[in-house]
Amino acid sequence: MIQAQNLTKIYKSPASQIVVFEDLNFEVQAGSLFAIIGPSGAGKSTLLHLLGGLDRPTRGDVLFKNQSIFQWQASQLAQFRNRHVGFVFQFHHLLPEFTALENTMMPKLIRGDDRSSTEATARQILDRVGLAQRLDHKVGEVSGGEQQRIAIARALIGQPELLLADEPTGNLDHRTGDAIFQMIRELHRERGLTSVIVTHNERIAVQCNEVWELDAGAFERKG
């Protein structure tokens, strides 16, 4: 489903340049649960952002179903992110002034979907992630684990094909983090997703179909 071709990211300044990684080539097969591991600062989040079209490479390309996403116009790339990709971030990026229900509805409202049907869908997925009793609670009124469940619901409400999760359990205790990951695994299977997960947690990584390590610019399969 996703293919990286000679993917390179270099940050340049007038005085120097930092090569994050260079000429990465790999594929994420449809239906795979794909883990990216590696030390902090290795560029894992940067790589995930490139796969989702949130950032652009210095050179190289990302293909989604054999189409170059960086050949698209900005509006097409935005539509790709909204309709085909679900993002889950370590710091979840929920909007604190809105409720769990409203945060979950946001991606479909942005695309112009009917509000009534969007609310019904949001209620269903929040129930699925165990938050039926938290619909009207704002972000500050729920726990960290519940906030991440809202973020997962928001990522999946638009029925994406590709789920990109950046350290989705990184700010959670082990027990809560393991529960969140098991939920991601279940939803991955139920919804027929292709999922790429950045994680420091080896217990999570070994439960994925493929494990790749990004370190010092090299990207190698570990399992």
PyMOL commands that place a pseudoatom at each C-alpha (Angstrom):
pseudoatom trace, name=CA, resn=MET, resi=1, chain=A, elem=C, hetatm=0, pos=[0.000, 0.000, 0.000]
pseudoatom trace, name=CA, resn=ILE, resi=2, chain=A, elem=C, hetatm=0, pos=[2.845, 2.392, 0.868]
pseudoatom trace, name=CA, resn=GLN, resi=3, chain=A, elem=C, hetatm=0, pos=[6.233, 2.405, -0.785]
pseudoatom trace, name=CA, resn=ALA, resi=4, chain=A, elem=C, hetatm=0, pos=[9.235, 4.617, -0.019]
pseudoatom trace, name=CA, resn=GLN, resi=5, chain=A, elem=C, hetatm=0, pos=[11.671, 5.235, -2.857]
pseudoatom trace, name=CA, resn=ASN, resi=6, chain=A, elem=C, hetatm=0, pos=[15.077, 6.738, -2.076]
pseudoatom trace, name=CA, resn=LEU, resi=7, chain=A, elem=C, hetatm=0, pos=[13.415, 8.738, 0.677]
pseudoatom trace, name=CA, resn=THR, resi=8, chain=A, elem=C, hetatm=0, pos=[15.754, 11.408, 2.033]
pseudoatom trace, name=CA, resn=LYS, resi=9, chain=A, elem=C, hetatm=0, pos=[15.321, 14.147, 4.613]
pseudoatom trace, name=CA, resn=ILE, resi=10, chain=A, elem=C, hetatm=0, pos=[18.004, 16.764, 5.184]
pseudoatom trace, name=CA, resn=TYR, resi=11, chain=A, elem=C, hetatm=0, pos=[17.634, 19.899, 7.279]
pseudoatom trace, name=CA, resn=LYS, resi=12, chain=A, elem=C, hetatm=0, pos=[19.779, 22.705, 5.905]
pseudoatom trace, name=CA, resn=SER, resi=13, chain=A, elem=C, hetatm=0, pos=[20.916, 26.007, 7.350]
pseudoatom trace, name=CA, resn=PRO, resi=14, chain=A, elem=C, hetatm=0, pos=[23.351, 28.581, 5.969]
pseudoatom trace, name=CA, resn=ALA, resi=15, chain=A, elem=C, hetatm=0, pos=[26.123, 27.122, 8.133]
pseudoatom trace, name=CA, resn=SER, resi=16, chain=A, elem=C, hetatm=0, pos=[25.459, 23.392, 8.090]
pseudoatom trace, name=CA, resn=GLN, resi=17, chain=A, elem=C, hetatm=0, pos=[23.131, 20.547, 7.239]
pseudoatom trace, name=CA, resn=ILE, resi=18, chain=A, elem=C, hetatm=0, pos=[21.733, 17.626, 9.230]
pseudoatom trace, name=CA, resn=VAL, resi=19, chain=A, elem=C, hetatm=0, pos=[21.100, 14.398, 7.338]
pseudoatom trace, name=CA, resn=VAL, resi=20, chain=A, elem=C, hetatm=0, pos=[18.230, 12.670, 9.145]
pseudoatom trace, name=CA, resn=PHE, resi=21, chain=A, elem=C, hetatm=0, pos=[18.184, 9.719, 6.756]
pseudoatom trace, name=CA, resn=GLU, resi=22, chain=A, elem=C, hetatm=0, pos=[19.095, 9.138, 3.151]
pseudoatom trace, name=CA, resn=ASP, resi=23, chain=A, elem=C, hetatm=0, pos=[17.856, 6.869, 0.348]
pseudoatom trace, name=CA, resn=LEU, resi=24, chain=A, elem=C, hetatm=0, pos=[15.425, 4.744, 2.362]
pseudoatom trace, name=CA, resn=ASN, resi=25, chain=A, elem=C, hetatm=0, pos=[13.641, 2.073, 0.317]
pseudoatom trace, name=CA, resn=PHE, resi=26, chain=A, elem=C, hetatm=0, pos=[10.909, -0.142, 1.753]
pseudoatom trace, name=CA, resn=GLU, resi=27, chain=A, elem=C, hetatm=0, pos=[7.300, -1.254, 1.327]
pseudoatom trace, name=CA, resn=VAL, resi=28, chain=A, elem=C, hetatm=0, pos=[4.395, -1.561, 3.747]
pseudoatom trace, name=CA, resn=GLN, resi=29, chain=A, elem=C, hetatm=0, pos=[2.106, -4.280, 2.456]
pseudoatom trace, name=CA, resn=ALA, resi=30, chain=A, elem=C, hetatm=0, pos=[-1.669, -3.819, 2.612]
pseudoatom trace, name=CA, resn=GLY, resi=31, chain=A, elem=C, hetatm=0, pos=[-3.031, -5.237, 5.848]
pseudoatom trace, name=CA, resn=SER, resi=32, chain=A, elem=C, hetatm=0, pos=[0.327, -5.198, 7.612]
pseudoatom trace, name=CA, resn=LEU, resi=33, chain=A, elem=C, hetatm=0, pos=[0.897, -4.080, 11.205]
pseudoatom trace, name=CA, resn=PHE, resi=34, chain=A, elem=C, hetatm=0, pos=[4.299, -2.454, 10.723]
pseudoatom trace, name=CA, resn=ALA, resi=35, chain=A, elem=C, hetatm=0, pos=[6.486, -1.212, 13.596]
pseudoatom trace, name=CA, resn=ILE, resi=36, chain=A, elem=C, hetatm=0, pos=[9.297, 1.345, 13.410]
pseudoatom trace, name=CA, resn=ILE, resi=37, chain=A, elem=C, hetatm=0, pos=[11.712, 1.338, 16.334]
pseudoatom trace, name=CA, resn=GLY, resi=38, chain=A, elem=C, hetatm=0, pos=[14.947, 3.200, 17.051]
pseudoatom trace, name=CA, resn=PRO, resi=39, chain=A, elem=C, hetatm=0, pos=[16.573, 5.667, 19.439]
pseudoatom trace, name=CA, resn=SER, resi=40, chain=A, elem=C, hetatm=0, pos=[15.239, 9.151, 20.105]
pseudoatom trace, name=CA, resn=GLY, resi=41, chain=A, elem=C, hetatm=0, pos=[16.309, 11.606, 17.457]
pseudoatom trace, name=CA, resn=ALA, resi=42, chain=A, elem=C, hetatm=0, pos=[16.762, 8.958, 14.767]
pseudoatom trace, name=CA, resn=GLY, resi=43, chain=A, elem=C, hetatm=0, pos=[14.009, 10.458, 12.605]
pseudoatom trace, name=CA, resn=LYS, resi=44, chain=A, elem=C, hetatm=0, pos=[11.157, 8.018, 13.248]
pseudoatom trace, name=CA, resn=SER, resi=45, chain=A, elem=C, hetatm=0, pos=[8.499, 10.726, 13.572]
pseudoatom trace, name=CA, resn=THR, resi=46, chain=A, elem=C, hetatm=0, pos=[9.897, 12.532, 10.544]
pseudoatom trace, name=CA, resn=LEU, resi=47, chain=A, elem=C, hetatm=0, pos=[9.601, 9.328, 8.521]
pseudoatom trace, name=CA, resn=LEU, resi=48, chain=A, elem=C, hetatm=0, pos=[6.015, 8.814, 9.666]
pseudoatom trace, name=CA, resn=HIS, resi=49, chain=A, elem=C, hetatm=0, pos=[5.129, 12.392, 8.709]
pseudoatom trace, name=CA, resn=LEU, resi=50, chain=A, elem=C, hetatm=0, pos=[6.548, 11.825, 5.229]
pseudoatom trace, name=CA, resn=LEU, resi=51, chain=A, elem=C, hetatm=0, pos=[4.510, 8.635, 4.791]
pseudoatom trace, name=CA, resn=GLY, resi=52, chain=A, elem=C, hetatm=0, pos=[1.359, 10.574, 5.694]
pseudoatom trace, name=CA, resn=GLY, resi=53, chain=A, elem=C, hetatm=0, pos=[2.117, 13.608, 3.568]
pseudoatom trace, name=CA, resn=LEU, resi=54, chain=A, elem=C, hetatm=0, pos=[2.486, 15.928, 6.577]
pseudoatom trace, name=CA, resn=ASP, resi=55, chain=A, elem=C, hetatm=0, pos=[6.000, 16.848, 5.460]
pseudoatom trace, name=CA, resn=ARG, resi=56, chain=A, elem=C, hetatm=0, pos=[7.910, 16.752, 2.190]
pseudoatom trace, name=CA, resn=PRO, resi=57, chain=A, elem=C, hetatm=0, pos=[11.196, 14.933, 1.568]
pseudoatom trace, name=CA, resn=THR, resi=58, chain=A, elem=C, hetatm=0, pos=[14.398, 16.585, 0.461]
pseudoatom trace, name=CA, resn=ARG, resi=59, chain=A, elem=C, hetatm=0, pos=[14.353, 14.043, -2.326]
pseudoatom trace, name=CA, resn=GLY, resi=60, chain=A, elem=C, hetatm=0, pos=[12.791, 10.682, -3.044]
pseudoatom trace, name=CA, resn=ASP, resi=61, chain=A, elem=C, hetatm=0, pos=[9.143, 9.733, -3.086]
pseudoatom trace, name=CA, resn=VAL, resi=62, chain=A, elem=C, hetatm=0, pos=[6.280, 8.014, -1.290]
pseudoatom trace, name=CA, resn=LEU, resi=63, chain=A, elem=C, hetatm=0, pos=[3.834, 5.973, -3.346]
pseudoatom trace, name=CA, resn=PHE, resi=64, chain=A, elem=C, hetatm=0, pos=[0.317, 5.232, -2.124]
pseudoatom trace, name=CA, resn=LYS, resi=65, chain=A, elem=C, hetatm=0, pos=[-1.199, 2.449, -4.203]
pseudoatom trace, name=CA, resn=ASN, resi=66, chain=A, elem=C, hetatm=0, pos=[1.475, 3.154, -6.828]
pseudoatom trace, name=CA, resn=GLN, resi=67, chain=A, elem=C, hetatm=0, pos=[0.691, 6.876, -6.996]
pseudoatom trace, name=CA, resn=SER, resi=68, chain=A, elem=C, hetatm=0, pos=[3.258, 9.483, -5.995]
pseudoatom trace, name=CA, resn=ILE, resi=69, chain=A, elem=C, hetatm=0, pos=[1.725, 11.571, -3.212]
pseudoatom trace, name=CA, resn=PHE, resi=70, chain=A, elem=C, hetatm=0, pos=[4.212, 14.387, -3.706]
pseudoatom trace, name=CA, resn=GLN, resi=71, chain=A, elem=C, hetatm=0, pos=[3.142, 14.855, -7.311]
pseudoatom trace, name=CA, resn=TRP, resi=72, chain=A, elem=C, hetatm=0, pos=[-0.285, 15.939, -6.081]
pseudoatom trace, name=CA, resn=GLN, resi=73, chain=A, elem=C, hetatm=0, pos=[-1.377, 19.515, -5.582]
pseudoatom trace, name=CA, resn=ALA, resi=74, chain=A, elem=C, hetatm=0, pos=[-1.804, 20.765, -2.008]
pseudoatom trace, name=CA, resn=SER, resi=75, chain=A, elem=C, hetatm=0, pos=[-5.584, 20.267, -2.132]
pseudoatom trace, name=CA, resn=GLN, resi=76, chain=A, elem=C, hetatm=0, pos=[-5.177, 16.670, -3.350]
pseudoatom trace, name=CA, resn=LEU, resi=77, chain=A, elem=C, hetatm=0, pos=[-2.641, 15.933, -0.629]
pseudoatom trace, name=CA, resn=ALA, resi=78, chain=A, elem=C, hetatm=0, pos=[-4.992, 17.372, 1.990]
pseudoatom trace, name=CA, resn=GLN, resi=79, chain=A, elem=C, hetatm=0, pos=[-7.789, 15.176, 0.662]
pseudoatom trace, name=CA, resn=PHE, resi=80, chain=A, elem=C, hetatm=0, pos=[-5.480, 12.141, 0.823]
pseudoatom trace, name=CA, resn=ARG, resi=81, chain=A, elem=C, hetatm=0, pos=[-4.745, 12.841, 4.483]
pseudoatom trace, name=CA, resn=ASN, resi=82, chain=A, elem=C, hetatm=0, pos=[-8.403, 13.431, 5.328]
pseudoatom trace, name=CA, resn=ARG, resi=83, chain=A, elem=C, hetatm=0, pos=[-9.904, 10.477, 3.473]
pseudoatom trace, name=CA, resn=HIS, resi=84, chain=A, elem=C, hetatm=0, pos=[-7.236, 7.785, 3.433]
pseudoatom trace, name=CA, resn=VAL, resi=85, chain=A, elem=C, hetatm=0, pos=[-5.033, 8.343, 6.497]
pseudoatom trace, name=CA, resn=GLY, resi=86, chain=A, elem=C, hetatm=0, pos=[-5.766, 8.302, 10.206]
pseudoatom trace, name=CA, resn=PHE, resi=87, chain=A, elem=C, hetatm=0, pos=[-3.148, 9.883, 12.489]
pseudoatom trace, name=CA, resn=VAL, resi=88, chain=A, elem=C, hetatm=0, pos=[-2.622, 9.100, 16.172]
pseudoatom trace, name=CA, resn=PHE, resi=89, chain=A, elem=C, hetatm=0, pos=[0.033, 11.205, 17.906]
pseudoatom trace, name=CA, resn=GLN, resi=90, chain=A, elem=C, hetatm=0, pos=[1.845, 10.755, 21.225]
pseudoatom trace, name=CA, resn=PHE, resi=91, chain=A, elem=C, hetatm=0, pos=[0.473, 14.077, 22.449]
pseudoatom trace, name=CA, resn=HIS, resi=92, chain=A, elem=C, hetatm=0, pos=[-2.887, 13.380, 20.763]
pseudoatom trace, name=CA, resn=HIS, resi=93, chain=A, elem=C, hetatm=0, pos=[-3.493, 17.036, 19.738]
pseudoatom trace, name=CA, resn=LEU, resi=94, chain=A, elem=C, hetatm=0, pos=[-7.102, 17.064, 20.879]
pseudoatom trace, name=CA, resn=LEU, resi=95, chain=A, elem=C, hetatm=0, pos=[-8.863, 20.429, 20.994]
pseudoatom trace, name=CA, resn=PRO, resi=96, chain=A, elem=C, hetatm=0, pos=[-9.393, 21.242, 24.696]
pseudoatom trace, name=CA, resn=GLU, resi=97, chain=A, elem=C, hetatm=0, pos=[-12.404, 23.499, 24.171]
pseudoatom trace, name=CA, resn=PHE, resi=98, chain=A, elem=C, hetatm=0, pos=[-14.398, 20.653, 22.591]
pseudoatom trace, name=CA, resn=THR, resi=99, chain=A, elem=C, hetatm=0, pos=[-15.913, 17.485, 24.019]
pseudoatom trace, name=CA, resn=ALA, resi=100, chain=A, elem=C, hetatm=0, pos=[-14.878, 13.916, 23.223]
pseudoatom trace, name=CA, resn=LEU, resi=101, chain=A, elem=C, hetatm=0, pos=[-17.777, 13.691, 20.784]
pseudoatom trace, name=CA, resn=GLU, resi=102, chain=A, elem=C, hetatm=0, pos=[-16.916, 16.954, 19.045]
pseudoatom trace, name=CA, resn=ASN, resi=103, chain=A, elem=C, hetatm=0, pos=[-13.219, 16.095, 18.771]
pseudoatom trace, name=CA, resn=THR, resi=104, chain=A, elem=C, hetatm=0, pos=[-14.085, 12.748, 17.218]
pseudoatom trace, name=CA, resn=MET, resi=105, chain=A, elem=C, hetatm=0, pos=[-16.468, 14.311, 14.706]
pseudoatom trace, name=CA, resn=MET, resi=106, chain=A, elem=C, hetatm=0, pos=[-13.947, 16.878, 13.484]
pseudoatom trace, name=CA, resn=PRO, resi=107, chain=A, elem=C, hetatm=0, pos=[-12.360, 15.037, 10.490]
pseudoatom trace, name=CA, resn=LYS, resi=108, chain=A, elem=C, hetatm=0, pos=[-15.727, 14.270, 8.896]
pseudoatom trace, name=CA, resn=LEU, resi=109, chain=A, elem=C, hetatm=0, pos=[-17.055, 17.768, 9.522]
pseudoatom trace, name=CA, resn=ILE, resi=110, chain=A, elem=C, hetatm=0, pos=[-13.940, 19.202, 7.884]
pseudoatom trace, name=CA, resn=ARG, resi=111, chain=A, elem=C, hetatm=0, pos=[-14.615, 17.147, 4.775]
pseudoatom trace, name=CA, resn=GLY, resi=112, chain=A, elem=C, hetatm=0, pos=[-18.173, 18.475, 4.682]
pseudoatom trace, name=CA, resn=ASP, resi=113, chain=A, elem=C, hetatm=0, pos=[-20.107, 15.392, 5.781]
pseudoatom trace, name=CA, resn=ASP, resi=114, chain=A, elem=C, hetatm=0, pos=[-23.594, 15.676, 7.215]
pseudoatom trace, name=CA, resn=ARG, resi=115, chain=A, elem=C, hetatm=0, pos=[-23.495, 16.610, 10.894]
pseudoatom trace, name=CA, resn=SER, resi=116, chain=A, elem=C, hetatm=0, pos=[-26.275, 14.275, 11.999]
pseudoatom trace, name=CA, resn=SER, resi=117, chain=A, elem=C, hetatm=0, pos=[-24.778, 11.155, 10.406]
pseudoatom trace, name=CA, resn=THR, resi=118, chain=A, elem=C, hetatm=0, pos=[-21.301, 12.191, 11.563]
pseudoatom trace, name=CA, resn=GLU, resi=119, chain=A, elem=C, hetatm=0, pos=[-22.511, 12.436, 15.155]
pseudoatom trace, name=CA, resn=ALA, resi=120, chain=A, elem=C, hetatm=0, pos=[-24.102, 8.987, 14.923]
pseudoatom trace, name=CA, resn=THR, resi=121, chain=A, elem=C, hetatm=0, pos=[-20.861, 7.513, 13.592]
pseudoatom trace, name=CA, resn=ALA, resi=122, chain=A, elem=C, hetatm=0, pos=[-18.828, 9.266, 16.292]
pseudoatom trace, name=CA, resn=ARG, resi=123, chain=A, elem=C, hetatm=0, pos=[-21.092, 7.907, 19.012]
pseudoatom trace, name=CA, resn=GLN, resi=124, chain=A, elem=C, hetatm=0, pos=[-20.655, 4.386, 17.631]
pseudoatom trace, name=CA, resn=ILE, resi=125, chain=A, elem=C, hetatm=0, pos=[-16.864, 4.496, 17.504]
pseudoatom trace, name=CA, resn=LEU, resi=126, chain=A, elem=C, hetatm=0, pos=[-16.559, 6.134, 20.927]
pseudoatom trace, name=CA, resn=ASP, resi=127, chain=A, elem=C, hetatm=0, pos=[-18.726, 3.334, 22.296]
pseudoatom trace, name=CA, resn=ARG, resi=128, chain=A, elem=C, hetatm=0, pos=[-16.400, 0.850, 20.561]
pseudoatom trace, name=CA, resn=VAL, resi=129, chain=A, elem=C, hetatm=0, pos=[-13.357, 2.301, 22.314]
pseudoatom trace, name=CA, resn=GLY, resi=130, chain=A, elem=C, hetatm=0, pos=[-15.141, 2.248, 25.671]
pseudoatom trace, name=CA, resn=LEU, resi=131, chain=A, elem=C, hetatm=0, pos=[-16.075, 5.906, 26.011]
pseudoatom trace, name=CA, resn=ALA, resi=132, chain=A, elem=C, hetatm=0, pos=[-19.843, 5.846, 25.707]
pseudoatom trace, name=CA, resn=GLN, resi=133, chain=A, elem=C, hetatm=0, pos=[-20.048, 7.511, 29.127]
pseudoatom trace, name=CA, resn=ARG, resi=134, chain=A, elem=C, hetatm=0, pos=[-17.556, 10.264, 28.229]
pseudoatom trace, name=CA, resn=LEU, resi=135, chain=A, elem=C, hetatm=0, pos=[-19.175, 11.773, 25.134]
pseudoatom trace, name=CA, resn=ASP, resi=136, chain=A, elem=C, hetatm=0, pos=[-19.833, 15.182, 26.664]
pseudoatom trace, name=CA, resn=HIS, resi=137, chain=A, elem=C, hetatm=0, pos=[-16.612, 15.413, 28.684]
pseudoatom trace, name=CA, resn=LYS, resi=138, chain=A, elem=C, hetatm=0, pos=[-13.944, 17.867, 27.589]
pseudoatom trace, name=CA, resn=VAL, resi=139, chain=A, elem=C, hetatm=0, pos=[-10.317, 16.833, 27.217]
pseudoatom trace, name=CA, resn=GLY, resi=140, chain=A, elem=C, hetatm=0, pos=[-9.282, 18.069, 30.653]
pseudoatom trace, name=CA, resn=GLU, resi=141, chain=A, elem=C, hetatm=0, pos=[-12.012, 16.017, 32.292]
pseudoatom trace, name=CA, resn=VAL, resi=142, chain=A, elem=C, hetatm=0, pos=[-10.751, 12.591, 31.187]
pseudoatom trace, name=CA, resn=SER, resi=143, chain=A, elem=C, hetatm=0, pos=[-7.608, 10.563, 31.919]
pseudoatom trace, name=CA, resn=GLY, resi=144, chain=A, elem=C, hetatm=0, pos=[-4.568, 10.253, 29.679]
pseudoatom trace, name=CA, resn=GLY, resi=145, chain=A, elem=C, hetatm=0, pos=[-5.636, 6.808, 28.520]
pseudoatom trace, name=CA, resn=GLU, resi=146, chain=A, elem=C, hetatm=0, pos=[-9.112, 8.088, 27.718]
pseudoatom trace, name=CA, resn=GLN, resi=147, chain=A, elem=C, hetatm=0, pos=[-7.646, 11.012, 25.794]
pseudoatom trace, name=CA, resn=GLN, resi=148, chain=A, elem=C, hetatm=0, pos=[-5.694, 8.574, 23.653]
pseudoatom trace, name=CA, resn=ARG, resi=149, chain=A, elem=C, hetatm=0, pos=[-8.868, 6.547, 23.058]
pseudoatom trace, name=CA, resn=ILE, resi=150, chain=A, elem=C, hetatm=0, pos=[-10.553, 9.730, 21.808]
pseudoatom trace, name=CA, resn=ALA, resi=151, chain=A, elem=C, hetatm=0, pos=[-7.568, 10.316, 19.512]
pseudoatom trace, name=CA, resn=ILE, resi=152, chain=A, elem=C, hetatm=0, pos=[-7.915, 6.788, 18.124]
pseudoatom trace, name=CA, resn=ALA, resi=153, chain=A, elem=C, hetatm=0, pos=[-11.642, 7.293, 17.560]
pseudoatom trace, name=CA, resn=ARG, resi=154, chain=A, elem=C, hetatm=0, pos=[-10.936, 10.575, 15.766]
pseudoatom trace, name=CA, resn=ALA, resi=155, chain=A, elem=C, hetatm=0, pos=[-8.304, 8.892, 13.585]
pseudoatom trace, name=CA, resn=LEU, resi=156, chain=A, elem=C, hetatm=0, pos=[-10.685, 6.139, 12.519]
pseudoatom trace, name=CA, resn=ILE, resi=157, chain=A, elem=C, hetatm=0, pos=[-14.006, 7.945, 12.129]
pseudoatom trace, name=CA, resn=GLY, resi=158, chain=A, elem=C, hetatm=0, pos=[-13.349, 8.688, 8.458]
pseudoatom trace, name=CA, resn=GLN, resi=159, chain=A, elem=C, hetatm=0, pos=[-12.744, 4.984, 7.728]
pseudoatom trace, name=CA, resn=PRO, resi=160, chain=A, elem=C, hetatm=0, pos=[-9.144, 5.419, 6.559]
pseudoatom trace, name=CA, resn=GLU, resi=161, chain=A, elem=C, hetatm=0, pos=[-7.173, 2.654, 4.904]
pseudoatom trace, name=CA, resn=LEU, resi=162, chain=A, elem=C, hetatm=0, pos=[-3.887, 3.673, 6.516]
pseudoatom trace, name=CA, resn=LEU, resi=163, chain=A, elem=C, hetatm=0, pos=[-3.313, 4.260, 10.239]
pseudoatom trace, name=CA, resn=LEU, resi=164, chain=A, elem=C, hetatm=0, pos=[-0.136, 6.106, 11.280]
pseudoatom trace, name=CA, resn=ALA, resi=165, chain=A, elem=C, hetatm=0, pos=[0.533, 6.109, 15.025]
pseudoatom trace, name=CA, resn=ASP, resi=166, chain=A, elem=C, hetatm=0, pos=[3.455, 8.001, 16.541]
pseudoatom trace, name=CA, resn=GLU, resi=167, chain=A, elem=C, hetatm=0, pos=[4.315, 6.655, 20.017]
pseudoatom trace, name=CA, resn=PRO, resi=168, chain=A, elem=C, hetatm=0, pos=[0.611, 6.131, 20.833]
pseudoatom trace, name=CA, resn=THR, resi=169, chain=A, elem=C, hetatm=0, pos=[1.474, 4.670, 24.253]
pseudoatom trace, name=CA, resn=GLY, resi=170, chain=A, elem=C, hetatm=0, pos=[4.549, 6.788, 25.005]
pseudoatom trace, name=CA, resn=ASN, resi=171, chain=A, elem=C, hetatm=0, pos=[2.935, 8.991, 27.678]
pseudoatom trace, name=CA, resn=LEU, resi=172, chain=A, elem=C, hetatm=0, pos=[0.991, 6.210, 29.372]
pseudoatom trace, name=CA, resn=ASP, resi=173, chain=A, elem=C, hetatm=0, pos=[1.834, 3.798, 32.169]
pseudoatom trace, name=CA, resn=HIS, resi=174, chain=A, elem=C, hetatm=0, pos=[2.612, 0.223, 31.108]
pseudoatom trace, name=CA, resn=ARG, resi=175, chain=A, elem=C, hetatm=0, pos=[-0.813, -1.190, 31.923]
pseudoatom trace, name=CA, resn=THR, resi=176, chain=A, elem=C, hetatm=0, pos=[-2.736, 1.582, 30.155]
pseudoatom trace, name=CA, resn=GLY, resi=177, chain=A, elem=C, hetatm=0, pos=[-0.291, 1.570, 27.253]
pseudoatom trace, name=CA, resn=ASP, resi=178, chain=A, elem=C, hetatm=0, pos=[-0.663, -2.163, 26.729]
pseudoatom trace, name=CA, resn=ALA, resi=179, chain=A, elem=C, hetatm=0, pos=[-4.454, -1.804, 26.777]
pseudoatom trace, name=CA, resn=ILE, resi=180, chain=A, elem=C, hetatm=0, pos=[-4.314, 0.978, 24.190]
pseudoatom trace, name=CA, resn=PHE, resi=181, chain=A, elem=C, hetatm=0, pos=[-2.083, -1.077, 21.907]
pseudoatom trace, name=CA, resn=GLN, resi=182, chain=A, elem=C, hetatm=0, pos=[-4.355, -4.120, 22.173]
pseudoatom trace, name=CA, resn=MET, resi=183, chain=A, elem=C, hetatm=0, pos=[-7.243, -1.869, 21.161]
pseudoatom trace, name=CA, resn=ILE, resi=184, chain=A, elem=C, hetatm=0, pos=[-5.248, -0.658, 18.145]
pseudoatom trace, name=CA, resn=ARG, resi=185, chain=A, elem=C, hetatm=0, pos=[-4.535, -4.286, 17.184]
pseudoatom trace, name=CA, resn=GLU, resi=186, chain=A, elem=C, hetatm=0, pos=[-8.226, -5.191, 17.437]
pseudoatom trace, name=CA, resn=LEU, resi=187, chain=A, elem=C, hetatm=0, pos=[-9.330, -2.183, 15.388]
pseudoatom trace, name=CA, resn=HIS, resi=188, chain=A, elem=C, hetatm=0, pos=[-6.564, -2.876, 12.860]
pseudoatom trace, name=CA, resn=ARG, resi=189, chain=A, elem=C, hetatm=0, pos=[-7.988, -6.356, 12.335]
pseudoatom trace, name=CA, resn=GLU, resi=190, chain=A, elem=C, hetatm=0, pos=[-11.674, -5.401, 12.471]
pseudoatom trace, name=CA, resn=ARG, resi=191, chain=A, elem=C, hetatm=0, pos=[-11.327, -2.553, 9.977]
pseudoatom trace, name=CA, resn=GLY, resi=192, chain=A, elem=C, hetatm=0, pos=[-8.832, -4.145, 7.618]
pseudoatom trace, name=CA, resn=LEU, resi=193, chain=A, elem=C, hetatm=0, pos=[-6.289, -1.394, 8.186]
pseudoatom trace, name=CA, resn=THR, resi=194, chain=A, elem=C, hetatm=0, pos=[-2.707, -1.046, 7.128]
pseudoatom trace, name=CA, resn=SER, resi=195, chain=A, elem=C, hetatm=0, pos=[-0.968, 0.329, 10.223]
pseudoatom trace, name=CA, resn=VAL, resi=196, chain=A, elem=C, hetatm=0, pos=[2.464, 1.850, 10.807]
pseudoatom trace, name=CA, resn=ILE, resi=197, chain=A, elem=C, hetatm=0, pos=[3.379, 2.358, 14.458]
pseudoatom trace, name=CA, resn=VAL, resi=198, chain=A, elem=C, hetatm=0, pos=[6.413, 4.221, 15.803]
pseudoatom trace, name=CA, resn=THR, resi=199, chain=A, elem=C, hetatm=0, pos=[7.273, 2.896, 19.249]
pseudoatom trace, name=CA, resn=HIS, resi=200, chain=A, elem=C, hetatm=0, pos=[10.045, 2.596, 21.839]
pseudoatom trace, name=CA, resn=ASN, resi=201, chain=A, elem=C, hetatm=0, pos=[8.206, -0.306, 23.444]
pseudoatom trace, name=CA, resn=GLU, resi=202, chain=A, elem=C, hetatm=0, pos=[9.708, -3.632, 22.393]
pseudoatom trace, name=CA, resn=ARG, resi=203, chain=A, elem=C, hetatm=0, pos=[6.743, -5.535, 23.876]
pseudoatom trace, name=CA, resn=ILE, resi=204, chain=A, elem=C, hetatm=0, pos=[4.547, -3.714, 21.379]
pseudoatom trace, name=CA, resn=ALA, resi=205, chain=A, elem=C, hetatm=0, pos=[6.947, -4.031, 18.465]
pseudoatom trace, name=CA, resn=VAL, resi=206, chain=A, elem=C, hetatm=0, pos=[7.261, -7.824, 18.662]
pseudoatom trace, name=CA, resn=GLN, resi=207, chain=A, elem=C, hetatm=0, pos=[3.481, -8.164, 18.303]
pseudoatom trace, name=CA, resn=CYS, resi=208, chain=A, elem=C, hetatm=0, pos=[3.587, -6.503, 14.857]
pseudoatom trace, name=CA, resn=ASN, resi=209, chain=A, elem=C, hetatm=0, pos=[3.941, -8.301, 11.523]
pseudoatom trace, name=CA, resn=GLU, resi=210, chain=A, elem=C, hetatm=0, pos=[7.173, -6.501, 10.674]
pseudoatom trace, name=CA, resn=VAL, resi=211, chain=A, elem=C, hetatm=0, pos=[9.671, -4.605, 12.811]
pseudoatom trace, name=CA, resn=TRP, resi=212, chain=A, elem=C, hetatm=0, pos=[12.126, -2.147, 11.252]
pseudoatom trace, name=CA, resn=GLU, resi=213, chain=A, elem=C, hetatm=0, pos=[14.793, -0.145, 13.063]
pseudoatom trace, name=CA, resn=LEU, resi=214, chain=A, elem=C, hetatm=0, pos=[15.833, 3.372, 12.075]
pseudoatom trace, name=CA, resn=ASP, resi=215, chain=A, elem=C, hetatm=0, pos=[19.210, 4.261, 13.547]
pseudoatom trace, name=CA, resn=ALA, resi=216, chain=A, elem=C, hetatm=0, pos=[22.010, 6.560, 12.339]
pseudoatom trace, name=CA, resn=GLY, resi=217, chain=A, elem=C, hetatm=0, pos=[20.298, 6.941, 8.993]
pseudoatom trace, name=CA, resn=ALA, resi=218, chain=A, elem=C, hetatm=0, pos=[20.060, 3.195, 8.318]
pseudoatom trace, name=CA, resn=PHE, resi=219, chain=A, elem=C, hetatm=0, pos=[16.718, 1.405, 8.073]
pseudoatom trace, name=CA, resn=GLU, resi=220, chain=A, elem=C, hetatm=0, pos=[16.851, -2.352, 8.594]
pseudoatom trace, name=CA, resn=ARG, resi=221, chain=A, elem=C, hetatm=0, pos=[14.313, -5.082, 9.148]
pseudoatom trace, name=CA, resn=LYS, resi=222, chain=A, elem=C, hetatm=0, pos=[14.588, -6.666, 12.604]
pseudoatom trace, name=CA, resn=GLY, resi=223, chain=A, elem=C, hetatm=0, pos=[11.667, -9.050, 12.611]
for i in range(1, 223): cmd.bond("trace and resi %d" % i, "trace and resi %d" % (i + 1))
show_as sticks, trace
zoom trace
